[in-house]
Amino acid sequence: MKITTKSAAFFFCCWTSVFAVKAQTGKLQAGDYPIQPVLFNAVNLKDNFWAPRIKTNHEVTIPFTLGKCESTGRVKNFEIAAGLKTGTFCTEFTFDDTDVYKIIEGASYSLQIFKDPALEAKVDSLIDIIGKAQEPDGYIYTNRTIMGANAHEWAGTKRWEKEEILSHELYNIGHLIEAGVAHYHATGKRTLLNIAIKAADRVCADFGPDKLHTYSGHQIIELAMAKLYKVTGDKKYLETGKFILDVRGPGGDEYNQAHKKVVDQHEAVGHAVRAAYMYAGMADIAALTSDAQYIKAIDDIWENAVTKKIYVTGGIGSTGNGEAFGGDFDLPNMSAYNETCASIANVYWNYRLFLLHGDAKYYDVLERTLYNAFLSGVSLTGDRFFYPNPLESHGQHQRSPWFACACCPSNVTRFVPSVGGYFYAQKGPSIYVNLYGESTVNFTVDKNPVKLEQKTNYPWQGDVQISVTPAKPAAFDVRVRIPGWAIDKPIPGDLYAFHDKAKEQPTVSLNGKAVEFKLDKGYVVLNKKWKKGDVIRVNLPMPVRKIQGYEKIEADKDRYAYQRGPLVYCAEWPDNADKKVLNLVIPDNATVSAVYDSSFFKGMYVLKAKGKSAARVSSTETKVKDVDVELIPYFTWAHRGAGEMVVWIPDQPGAAQPTPAPTVASGSVISASHNSRMLSALNDQMEPKNSNDHSIIYYHWWPMKDTVQWVQYDFEKSSTVATAKVYWFDDSPFGDCRIPAGWKLLYKSGDQWLPVKNTKNYDVLKDQYSEVSFEPVTTKALRLEVTLPKEHSSGILEWSVN
């Protein structure tokens, strides 16, 4: 198949090859984005923030995740499917093939930045195996190829049978296409692209008006087919991608956005990653087909998400039940899901909306997500990851080197090297400066080469110098974005607002002379006949700002989040009194100052304030004491071990979570039949609102069921007890925990465990305490023995003893 050049600029990660970095933007066609990207490989990032991360991704993350793909059997799946090895399917999920594809995609992007023959050779060897694993007619899905009739239960007994549910066949092919396009542009080689084309041809042959009317269970194929159309010029890929979108809904599941036709959807619902990938794909196809209904739908959905369903960090997908968007204003902090993949997808979606509409409000969301929700998902060392990214932790969260479902680490590998492509864009004679960071980039305006160079220490400092150097004097626009956070608008809409008005506003100067400006869609538009030596200076004041949530966000009441520049901050245990932060208070009148700490991860700004900490002294009395409070950038949390973390900090003691009062239970050592960091929930004295309260920590035995389990208090000293009460965790109807079938108490007598002689029946109640009284016993330990339901597990929110 002939590869066309008419599509040189569609999505910045895949439009052009490393050999053509001066031609960063393609000619605008009918049916294309009005604004064209400037490709990441044309942007030379020289800053101290993103450039080191891109290097770490190349030197650490890509080889590390490739190694994991080999050690976990993901690569072996392809080898078995290719007939190079024998065995059964090695991994857990049908979509595990995509981790290999995504890492190849990331490696391809990275190869456009770093010369690395060894990595290129490794990628070539993987591509050779993938090609041999592909079936003769183009179908590629290692689980079915290996297992045949015994394929995974998600796969069904024949091709595409369960695609609308969980098979992920189209999802796998979508990521293969993205990798194939990226590799072609990085190296000029067609090896993986040809494999992708063959797979896409299989999809086109099987899906269509007179063929299968089946939509993708996990979206990605839609935007991938648009990319392939741009590379090949073959319209059947675009048409099939649009067909797969148009046959979606109604009557399907809200979980994967199949409850309505895509053009009839106006609210962000369901699985957040699936959703945002679909919205990005709709934007691509809308741009290529001029489909106004698509644009109206994704505009409405964006409005709903940004005004009712996004976190202050830019994370989306508030609930772990389905990794999904919650209801309007349902934004819990401790149980916030905010999957790392969802943050990447959110960037994709907002970027495309900018290309459609040219409004900086989309970059306000993109930047917030990029610097906070996304960056939290990967460690500074590049080899530890978060899947969910909560805004509060009781110590139960810790970064992991890998996951059985490893979509987030592999997604990180492909996203990080592409970051430079989000900095600039162009629309004819207008140049957009969207993000700030020390960098150089070359444009062509009316055949006249133009070089832009940024000098700045962003995001730590807001002074930005932009040198504009045309080859010959010429008139054009330079559009400089003024971030919403710099003009008292932390995010579009009123979901979040700054507590006070800024005392200092952004300023812009040109060649040393102040520019009076009125923003045009969030941009300062500078139009002149530019010449060598022209310098734009942008000053974005970076005071510490307090953010308050909309009154309907229950979890953020009487609390503030703190931000400086684009960065959201949090309090974490190593920096604060008694290694606790959930009990901290920063009074409304406290001064919060930014201080540069050269010892904190090679130098970062931290925030410091005089605050208070709250502690219970009894069940009815709480005391506070003065403490120093320190806040760190949110993306740096969980680098120093597991412990407490909080983003939203109370301004009054009544909203804090005081440390427990001294009781028999709070002083006990806790153990269990199934140990986990969640055990601290049992004696933290946090009162549940109901049995499905996810705003506080809980302990559970999932996935165990229909067994007898236990938790145990070993007292500090021998104590006499006569009552106990338990608040059971029950996350029905969507979760897998229910109140138990039964329970009883045992006390330790010597080396024996004996049942207490209860004077009241063992109640098993939901949404309230289950209490029991018994004849007093003097003991050093008490055990709570629980009989789990036959079909479900159980859990505990609180267990008190008196």
Beta strands, then each sheet from edge to edge (+ up, - down):
strand 1: 36-37
strand 2: 43-45
strand 3: 392-394
strand 4: 424-427
strand 5: 430-433
strand 6: 439-445
strand 7: 448-456
strand 8: 463-470
strand 9: 474-481
strand 10: 496-498
strand 11: 507-510
strand 12: 513-514
strand 13: 523-530
strand 14: 534-539
strand 15: 544-549
strand 16: 559-564
strand 17: 567-572
strand 18: 584-585
strand 19: 593-597
strand 20: 604-616
strand 21: 622-633
strand 22: 644-646
strand 23: 649-650
strand 24: 669-672
strand 25: 699-700
strand 26: 708-729
strand 27: 742-749
strand 28: 752-755
strand 29: 769-787
strand 30: 795-801
sheet 1: 1+ 4- 5+ 9+ 13-
sheet 2: 2+ 6- 7+ 8- 14+ 11- 12+
sheet 3: 3+ 22- 17+ 16- 15+ 10-
sheet 4: 3+ 22- 17+ 21- 20+ 18-
sheet 5: 3+ 22- 17+ 16- 23+
sheet 6: 3+ 22- 17+ 21- 20+ 19-
sheet 7: 24+ 26- 29+ 27- 28+
sheet 8: 24+ 26- 30+ 25-
end
